[in-house]
Amino acid sequence: MDKSIISNHNCETDSNATVLLMGLRRSGKSSICKVVFHNTQPLDTLYLESTTKPTTENFKSLIDLAVIELPGQLNLFEPALYDYEKIFASIGALVYVIDSQDEYLSALQNLGVIIKYAVSVNPKIRIEVLIHKIDGLSEDFRLDTQRDIMQRVGDDLLDYGLEGVQISFYLTSIFDHSIYEAFSRIVQKLIYELPALENLLDLLMQYSNFDKVFLFDINSKIYVATDSSPVDIQNYEVCAEFIDVSIDLDGLYETNNEDNRKKPTYSENTYDENRNVPEEVDNSQIYRPTKCISRLENGTMLYLHQMIRGLALVAVSRLENDDEITSISVIDHNVAIFKKSLEKMWEQAKLR
Amino acid sequence: MNLPGFTGQLNHKNTGMSSGKKLLLMGRSGSGKSSMRSIIFSNYSAFDTRRLGATIDVEHSNLRFLNNMTLNLWDCGGQDVFMDNFLNKTDDSSNDNGSANNIFRKCEVLIHVFDVESKEVAKDINTFKRVLENLSKFSPNVKIFILIHKIDLVQSNKRQELFQLMYNNLKNIAFNEYGFKISGFATSIWDESLYKAWSSIVCSLIPNVAVYEHHLAKLIQIIDAREIILFEKTTFLVISSMNKSKSNSINNDAPLSNSLIQPVDNLDPKRFEKISNIVKTYKQSVNKIRSNFRNLILHGKNSSIYLDILTSNIYIMVIMENKMGKDDNYEIDNENMLTEDIKIARHLFEKIENKTVN
């Protein structure tokens, strides 16, 4: 009896940050995980084998995120191989993947059943639907498909008597940045401190003359927060590429001493564990945070500054030519203050 | 400055031919010739090259390179019809109307591409022989490069072995039968090996590499950098590079044998190509927000990197060692000093560039 209470309590604490990935077989769940969290090339995911048991990805960033992937071919209500009630009670968001290139009626039926069950177990659950593999559909057909799916899901929910359930829909593909965008939004909903973070970023943007500012997770290119201005997908892509550039260039010229062995392998999942090593030393000011500035012909500046816990602040800014050096100093100062408040926020979050 | 390559270029102009260096790009159909050209000179991504169709006959492209150099790239279609046409026309009718469209005349460089997956290796080699035969007749001073292409289709542990086998075979043929010395590269459009190959090809055409190198050796000592690299602006191919150990040997008037000198810190030997690849991808992505890349300053964990425009055709990349444990003020001064140094160097390198024009 005691034990179950303890385990329940544990579930409760990280309940905010667990994402359950579901969908019919071959809808592309494992590919999504590989591409987003393991930096696999999209084309390589053709050779993935079908998943047979639930797999969990642990992913440390501003929040400790876990992604549980369920095998698609399982019937949910078979004599329980897994404790579905416990799983559903412990998750923060349910992500359901629909293959838009396939006949999706059976997927929608499955989704309806799952939503009904999930809501009955955990009323606070967030339901996100990825209309996946849209790279194969033409531009206007995409919107038709989305409208059709939204309509049908709405009707299904009415039939079940669940009008109040909020469902978000995303059009995604692993061959462009839409999957990162969708995951960014899903992860953002799980961050308790998000409004405060956005507020901070808005302030930073206002005083530093930024056009757009993202707080990125370096490893996965998911942005955990951005300012309140609308996200331009092109800006996002350039910022994500910019992170790659600075990390790759830096990696080519690593110094040949002992801490070299601890060098984080950016492509692997162990990245975040290794990351913590220099981070602790960071406080003694031996390692300065990675910083990168790049100017473009039209006066735009890209600005990257490494933050805590594998995060990086990336900003797009338009500088006036006359006083560049001072304005960069001002930006540096503001970003340093932002970093301090981020550290404080993180301290508080640990106490919570 | 008396430069041997320069006088050659003048002769071209006098004869009324289009000025510049003539590069022949040959190889059988489907071996990836046009894809290469598009990636290096037209900013295609490797993925985009799927859209390219077959090249009909010869596609000429004039490329300006380093201000004073024009590359005339002749991309020759590789279907048997075209190949036979090229090879036979020159054999028979070089006396009458053939002289104008004889593609083997006044070649400076031949780039012959071999498809690593090709089933008819014997036929490929035979074509290569016939090309060499023509070249030995019409332009005996040609430089020959062979590219074993699409190496990404071979298992990674077998690549080196396979390449050596093919390369040695072709080298023997070229040297024993026609007296040509050739250089070979294993390439793929999906990684940085393509940049390495083209960088060496283009470097062999630049007349004043030694001048650049000499000035770089001075510059590196003034700046006290770990390494300096020069890139061509549009293609981002490496023109010249200098690191600490190499600069010492030049200043001591030691014989310049790069292969003998081991760099002090064993850095990634493929770093130049990787940089070309990284920066070029970045340049493309920046185009999405309708702008062009100008410069980049990176203070990383390992080193500080400055990438900036040097002259109208050259980018310079300076890699400074991170001074661990020094206080911040020192570093800030360092950055300003470096930008000043680069500004001064800019005038010098502009002069070198202009000198070769007049």
Interface residues (C-beta under 8 A of the other chain):
Chain A: Q234 N235 E237 V238 E241 F242 D244 V245 S246 D248 L249 D250 G251 L252 Y253 E254 T255 N256 P278 I286 Y287 R288 T290 K291 C292 I293 S294 R295 L296 E297 N298 T300 V316
Chain B: R226 E227 D265 N266 L267 D268 R271 K274 I275 I278 V279 T281 Y282 S285 V286 K288 I289 R290 S291 N292 F293 R294 N295 L296 I297 L298 H299 G300 K301 N302 S303 I305 I319 E321 N322 M324 G325 D328
